Amino acid sequence: MEPSNPLALIAVGLIALTAALATAAALVERLRALDPIARREALVTSVALFAVAFLARWSTAPHTLVHENHHAYDYVATAGLPLAEAALLHGVPSTHRLLAALTHRALSGAHDPVFALDVTLSALGVPAIFWLAARSFGGRLAGVAAASLLMFQPHALFLAPTEESLNLVVAAAIAGMALLQTGVAEASRPSLVAGCALVAVAATAREITLPLAALAPLALLSARRPPRLPWWAPLAACAALGVALAPQLFAILAARSAHAESSALVSMPHLPFPGDVGSPILRDRVLNRYWVGWVEPYIPFWMGAAMCASWAVLSLRCLVRRDLHLACVGLLAPVVAVAQGGLTANGWFPSGLRHELFAMALCLLPVAWLYAAAARRLPPRLLPAAWLLAPAAALIAADRGGFADAAPLPMAMEYRFVRAALASMRPGDRFVVLTGPDIHHIPARWVTTVRPDVRPIPAEALAAGAGAGSGGPIWLVTDRVCALDRECFRNPSLCGSSGYEAPRPLGEVVNEECAAALRARPWRLVRSARTCAPSPGHYPQPYDLPPRRRCATLGLYRWSAD
């Protein structure tokens, strides 16, 4: 695929480069302004928060894919692609895909380097939210509350070692807001430039994240401007941000016109709602009950309730005191994040709830404010306990994260099955690549990325006698698409009330491209695995690629002319 707007690709690259250079300059300037004790304390705090967050994410959650429809393989198969192609998503350049491609080049030979990238980005969001909350709410206790909740939040833990692009949004947007506040409060132009650039990186992470550019003016308004900072400096920063994002906006509009059917480009946000509604228009077009706080185990109900309650209390506080600065970051920024996350209304946990990852992070800000405000009213002898309560609650949430239940999700099981199958092959072996009319099988691009010494061959060549009497063994994997009910996938109403009942009984392999490949050779089954949909009600929808039956069988087949 060629870039639909080369200028947008150049702009994305310049935004990412500017963010890296300006952030380094702003941090150096900030550290030099501190006395040695404060500088040491800031460094130790940031490094410690990042290290604990990184270890928690790397060690607790399964390293796997979470995107549906197999397009997740494109995220991890960028090693051999030109940067222009690797950075595209629906014809729109993406900073996350660009960083993933660069990470592949830097960590060549590693096991899917995008996982390491996203764990790092996810962990960076923890010290970032610490400083944002501490500066916004006037104390480090608020920072400790926000950082601990995000550090061990099950949703954030689970999505960190995956290919999910919202990890970049969490790190870049939160750090950008903190730097924008610093730039206004301390009249620091490097901080203003770095903050705008990081917000732009977050806004260009995907085609649906562009509305997050609204966080920049909110962050600027949340900081009280000192007399030495001219009024036009924040205004110029926002204007520069708009100019930088203009090519991306035009690329998104062009992609929206070319891909009008894409579910990733929905025009109306879905709003959070804690239950079902009778009206199909409201249920399907406006309301979304699978918002943060309503789907366990990834977001515990108590955490969602705390988000809503603290947001309501903070609203009353800002209304009574007419505190616009506090409202901008504590109230309006989470609203922007929730509305942006609701732009994608389709799907179950990987395809729906994952879009609320950033909203979940920002909704922790009102919780941190309320927590710190309540702690200030405690007797002095109880104040030390307040520093431990938030981390303890976060650890309890992490312990109930349900990662053992998440590991056998169909997409994760298939990824591990095919990964193990490729690892068992020898150099020179051949791998059959299946093609489908609309839903893609395991792509050849990913196969050659994982095993460049294994040669993919098209399934159509099997019927023509390709490979007979020469070369190494030929391998065939029947993936979940082989059991896919395409009618059900296109129209979920055909699937039955629980999402996977078959409209008519058929065998495991039901799609013609898989059946034709199995007929073409006398295959020997080497390995198999069974993936089943989770129980109804455990996830918003029980299966992302719905099979004709509740379970689908993955198979690894071998054929050799020897």
N, C-alpha and C positions, 0 to 999 in steps of 0.2 A: 504494500500500500504506500502510495506517495503522499507526502504532506499536502493537505488541502490548502494550507496557507503557510508557505515557507517563512514568511515574516513572523508568524506566531511561534514557530520553532526557534528562530533566532532570539525572539523576545524571551522565551522561556529559558533558554541557555544563559542569556545575559542577566535575567532575574536571579537565577541560581548562583551565578558567579558573583554578582553584586551582593547577594545575601551573605555568602561566605566571607568575602573580603570586609564588608562593612561590619558584620557581626564581630569578627576578630578585632577590628579597630576599635569598636565600641567597648568590648570587654577589656581590652588593654587600657583604654582611657579611663574606664571606671575603676579598674584595680589600682591604677597609679594615683587616683584621687583619694584612695582610702589610706588610712594610717596602717602601719605594718600589722598590728594586732587584728584590726577589722579585715584587712586583706586576707590574712591567714584563715580567719574564721569563715569568710565567704567562700574561699577555695575549698576548705575542708568540708563545709556543709554541702556544697554543690557536688563535689566528688563522691562523698559518702552516699548522698541520696541517689546519684546515678548508679553507683556500684551495686547498692542493694536492689534497686529496681531492675538492673540488668540481670543480676543473678536470679532474681525471682522469676523473671520472664523466660530466661533461657532454660531454667531447670524444671519448672512446674508444668508448663503447657506443652501439648504435643506440637511438634514441628510439622506442619502440614499445610495443605491448600484449603481455602475456604470459599473461593469464588465458585459459582455454579456454571453450568454449560460448558465446562472444560476450557473456558478462555483464561482460566488461571495459569494454565501451562505457558501461555504467551508471556506472562510476567517473569517466569523463571527461565525462559528460553531465549534470553537476549544476548548470550555470549558472542554469537557469531553474526549479529545483525548490525548494520550501519546505525549510527546514533539517530539519524532521521527516522528510520523505521521503528527503532526500539522505543522512541519517545511518543509514538502515536497511540491514541485511544479514541475510537470512533472518529478518526480523522482529525482529532484535536491533540496537539502536543501536551504531554503530561510531565511535570517536574519529577514525579515519583518514578515513572518509567525511565526517564532520563538518568536519574540517580541509580536506578537498578541496573541499567546498562553499564554505567561507569563502575559500579561495584563489581559487576561480573568481570570487567577488565582488570580491576585491581586485585580481585581474589580469585583468579582463574584456577580451576581445579578444586575449589571448595564445593561442599555439598549445598547447592542452591544458595548462592551468596545473598540473594534478596532476603532470606530469613535473617541473616546476621544484620543486614541493613535495617530491617524493620524492628528488630529487637533493640538496636541502638537508638533508633528514632523514638520508639516508645518509651525507653528509659530516660531519654533526654527531656521528655515532657514532665517528668517528676520534679527535678530541680527548677524547671521553668515555672510550673504552677506554684511552687513554694514561694519564689520571689514575687510572682504576680499577686498572690493572695496576701503576702506579707506587706507589700507596698500599698495594695488597694485598701486593706482593712486595718492598717496601722499596728501591726504586731506580728512577731514570728509564730505565735501560737496559731493564728489563722493559717500561716504557711505550713506548719506541721500538720494541721488537720487536712488541708487540701492535698498535700504531698503524700501523706500516709494512705488516704483513701484511694488516690489514683495509683499509688505504688502497688497495692495489693487488690485492686478492683478486679473481680473475675473476668469481666468483659475485656478489660485492657490486657490482662495476663494472657487470655486465650488467643487474642488476635495478634499479639506481638510477634511470635515466631511463625508468621504466615506471610503471604504476599500482599496483605491488605494495605492499600494506599493511604487510608485514613490515619495510620501511624505517623506519617509525615505531617499531616495536618495538625495533629495534636502537638507535636514538638514545635513546628514552625510557627503556628498561629499563637500559641501561648507565649513562647519566647518573644515573638514579635510584639505582642501587646505589652509585655513587661518592659521591653526596650523603648517602646513609644512613650510609656509613662515616664521612664527615666529621662528620655530626651526632652520632654516638656518640663518636668520638675527640676532638672538640673541644667537646662539650656545646653544640651549636648547634641550637636548636629550629627556626629557619627551614630549616636543612638537612634536619632530620628530616621536616618537613612537605613540603618540595619533593621529597625522595626518595620518600616514600610516594605523593605525587600523580603523579610521573612513572612509577613502577611501575604505578600504577592506569591511567594513560594507555596504557601498553603492554599491560596485561591486557585492556583494553576495545577494543583495535584491531580485533579480530574476535571472533566468538563462540567460536573455538577457542583463543584466547590467554589466557583467564581463568586457567588453571593457572599462568601466569607470576607471579601474585601471590605465589607461594611464594618468589620471589626476594627479597622484602622482608625476611622474618626471616633468611634466609641472609646477606644483606648486613649486617644488624645484628649477627649473631653473629660475622661475620668481623672486626669491628673490636673492639679491646680497649677496654672501657669504662673511662674515667677515674673517679677517686673522686668528682669533683664532679657527675657525671651520675647522677641517681637511677635505680634499677633499673626503676622503673615507666614511665619516659619511652619507652624502646623498645617496651615492652609496650603502652602507650597508642597509640603510632604504628601498630602492627600491628592493634590493635582498631579504630582509626579507618579503616584501609584496608579491613578486613572490612566495616564498616558502609557505606562508600562503594560497595563492589562488590556488596553484597547485591541491589539492584534489577537489576543486570546478570545476576546468577546466576539470579534468578527469570525474567527474560526469556529466558535461554538454555534453561531447562527447559521453558518454554512453547513456544518455537520447536522444541525437540527433539520435543515431543509432536505439534506441528502438521506438522513436516517430518521424519518418521521416516525417510523414504527418502533424505534429503540425505546425500551422501557427505562433506560438510564437518562432519558431527556424528558422528564415529565414536567409540565408547566406549573401544576398546582401543588403546593406543599401539602402533605398530610399532617394533621395536628394530633397531638397526643390525646388519647382518650382511654379510660381504664376499663372499658367493657364493650360488649357488642351493642349495636344499635339496629333498629328495625329497618330504617330507610336504606335501600341499597345505594342510593346516590351519596348519602352521607358516609356510609360504610366504605364504599369503594373509591370515592373521589376526595373526601375531605378528612375523615377521621381515620386514625391508625392506632388501634389499641396495643400494638406491639411496640410501644415506645419504651424508653428507659424507665425502669421501675416496675414493669408489669410482666416481665418474662424472667422467671428463675430457671436455672441457677446462676445465669451469667450476670444478672443484675438483681441482687436480693430485693425483695419487696420493701424491707425496712429502709434500704438506701434510697429507693425511688420515692417512698413516702417522705423521707427526710429532705430530699431535693425539693419536692413540691411545697412542703410545709415551710421550709426556710425561705424559699422564694416568696411565699405569701407574707411572711413576717417582715422580710426585708422590704417588700413593696410598701407595706404600711409605714415602716420607718422612714423610707425615702419620701413618701407622700406627706407625712406629718412634718418632717424637717426640711422638705423641699431640697433635698440633697441630690442634685443632678449628677455630680461627680461619682457618688457611690452607686447610683442607679445605672449608670452607663456600663460599668464593668460587672456589677453584681446582678443586674436584672436584664438589661437589654442584650448584652453579649450572649448569655445563654439562650435567649429567645431567638436571636439570629442563628445560633448553632442548631437549635431544634428545628427551625423552619428549613434550614438548608438540608439537614439530615432527612427531612420528610420529602425531599424532592423525588426520591426513589420510593415508590409505594409497593413494589412487587416483592414477593418471595418470603422465604422463611429466615432462619437465623443468619446464615452466611450472606444471603442476598438482600435481606431487609434490615435486621437489627444491627448489622455491622456498620450501616450508614449512620447510626446514632452514636458511634464511638466518640466522636468529638463533642457531640451534644452532652453525652454522659459526663465527659471531663469538665466542661464548663459549668454544668449544673452542680458540680461539687463546690463551686465558689460561694453561692449563698449558704451552703452547709458550713463551710469554713468560717464565714462571717458570723453566723449564728453561734457556732461552737465557741469562737473566741469571745464574742460578746457575753455569752453566758458564763464563761470561765472567769471573766473579769469581776463578776459579782460573787465569786466563791470566797470563802474565808481563806486567808493566806496559807493556813496549814493544809488546805485541800488543793491548792494550786498545782503542786507537783503531780498529783494524780491526773489532772487535766491534760498534762503533756503525754501521758501514757494511754489515756482512754481512746483517743482516735486511732493510734496504731493498733491497739488491741482489737477494736471493732473491725478495722480493715483486715487484720489477720483472720478473724472469724469468718468474714465474708470470703476470703481467699480459700479457706479450708472447705467451705461449702460450694466451691466453684464448679463442681461437677465435671472436672476434666476427664475423669475416668469414663463418664458417660459420653463426653464429647469425642473421645478418641475413636470410637467405632462409627462415627458419622460416615455415611456412604462415600462422600467425596474424599475424606481422609483415608478411609480403608483402600479405596481404589488407587490413590496416589502411592501409598506404601506398597501395595501389591505390585504395581507396574515398576516402581523403583527397584524392588527386590528382584523382579523378573529380569530387568536390564542388567542388574549387577551380576546375575548368574550366567550371563552370556559371555562367550569368548570373542576375542578380536577376530573380525572377518565374518562373524555370524550376520544373518539378515533378519530384519524385523518387518513384518507386514504392516503397512499403513493403510487403514481403512478410511474410506471417504463416504460422506453422507450428504444428502441433499440440503440439509439445513442445520442439524445439530452435529457438531464435529466430534470425532473420536480422538484418541490420543494422537496429538499432532507429530508429524515427522520432525518438525523444528525442535521440539523438546527432546525427542529421542536422540538426535544428533548432538544436542547440547550435553546431555547426560553421558552418552556413550558415543563420542565421535568415531570410535573404531568399529561401530556396528552400522551396517548399511541398510537404510530403509528401502523397501521396495513396495510399489503400489499393489493393492490387492488384485487389480485388474490383470496384472502380469501373471498371476498364478494360473489362470485359466488358459493363458497362451503358452504354458509350459516353461516359464522363466525359472531358471535356477536348477533345472533337472540335470543331474550328473555333474555339476560343477559348483565350486564354492562351499562354504560352510552350511550348517543347518539353518533352516528358516523357522522363525518363531512367529506365533500369532497370539495376540491377546484379545479376548472378547471382553470388552469393558461394559460399563453400565448402559451405554447407548445401545448396545446389542439387545437389551431388554426394555428399551424405552418405548412407552406408548406415546407416539408422536401426536396423536389426536388429543390425548389428555394433556400433553405439554402445551400445545397451542391453545387449548380451551380447558382450563381446570374444572369447569362445570361438568365436563364429561367423565371426571374421575370418581364421582360418588362423594358422599358427604364427608368421609374422612380423608380424601385426597389420593387414595391409591387402589381402590377397588377396580377391578378390571371391567370394562364395559363388555368384554367377551373373553372366554378362556383361551389362552394360547400358551405355547411353551416358553422356555427361558429365552432362547434366541429368536427374536421376532422380526428383526429388521433385515432387509434383503441383502445389504452389503456384507453383514456378518455371516448370514446363511450361505451366501455365494462363496465366500472365502473358505468356510468350513467344508463345502462340497468339493472344492478344487483340489484337495490333497488328502491323503490318508493320515490325518493328524493323530498324534498321541498326546493325551492329556497328561501334563507334567505336574501341574499345580492348580488348585482352585480355591476360591474363597467366596463366602456368601455374605452379601451386604443386605441388611434389612432396614426398613424405615423405623425410626424410633416410634414409641407408642404414641397414638394420637393425643394431642393436648400438651405433650412435653415441649414441642416446638410449634410456632405458628402454623407451619405447614410441614408435614412429616417427611417429604422427599423432594429434593430439588429437581432431579430427573426422574419423573414417575414411571415405574415399570408397570407391565400389565398385571403382575402379581406384587404382593407386598415386598418380596425379597427378589434380589437379582444375584446371579452367579457370575463371578469373574473367573476366567479360565486362561491358563498359559499352555499353549499347544506347541509341539515340536514336530518338524518333518525334516527328514534328511534323505538325500538320494543314495547315500552309502549303504 
